[in-house]
Amino acid sequence: MRFLETKTTIIILAGFALMAAPAAFASPITPPGTVEQLAITSSSGSYAELDVDAIGFVTCLDMSAGADCSTLNFLPFIAPHTDLAVTTKPLLNFGGFIVSVTGRGGASATAPTLQNLADTNNLIALGAGSFTTLFTDTDYCGAPGLTGGCFGSNFTLQMTNNPDPLKIPNASTTFAAFVSAGATIPAGSLINTPAGTTVVGCCGTMVIAANPIGSTSGSLSSEAVTTFPGAGSVQTTLNIGTTGFVPEPSTFALFGIAAGFVGLKLRRRKA
């Protein structure tokens, strides 16, 4: 009985955390060793979290004894920091939603893009409600070539919200991007302050915001909270890019070494 009471308390606290958007919802069940994560939540209380470890194994965790994860399709293994996708199984729904969501991590994104949520983010609501997607990837610039570039002085956020123009033309999505130094899941500092960016109806917008932490590496989180006034579909995308990146002195040193080898090779050819 005590376990059930604790579980209910966690679910209630999770609900309050989501209501306080755009603060990134910190999962109470993220296991150690997670390097990439996609968490989805419905206003009816369904919650599922896909965690990727450093080897690439994908684990689905939920708050309802396996019921939520059992409605979802996802790959059991991916290359770490690449595309993490989830869909609902045929004839099933996730808390009243038919889901197709992809989070694109740093190893898949092409600079100056750092992260994308999501290439095929498509939600179909069976009735009124809200749906939250939170994608996090870590180790940006921690490994060579992960992103093709590190965090610059500014972030560029591109956001689109495309609801069904006949059924729910005024459906809205609040987008929030977060950044942290280190491997924090989710990232904690809001980029598009003070309250995220809300797009009502069609179609999209772009925001350029200063890097709030100053660090050139760390983790990024993309959050989309879509509100459905009734049944219908909404497609959304959130793209995080960077500008103003300047290589660190060590990087300049590598460039100099490479240039030296090229020059030596050319001199040998002339000789």
PyMOL commands that set and color helices and strands:
alter all, ss='L'
color gray80, all
select helices_A, chain A and resi 2-19+69-71+249-270
alter helices_A, ss='H'
color red, helices_A
select strands_A, chain A and resi 34-42+47-53+58-62+72-73+83-88+97-104+113-117+122-125+129-140+154-163+172-180+189-190+197-200+204-210+218-228+232-243
alter strands_A, ss='S'
color yellow, strands_A
deselect
rebuild
show_as cartoon
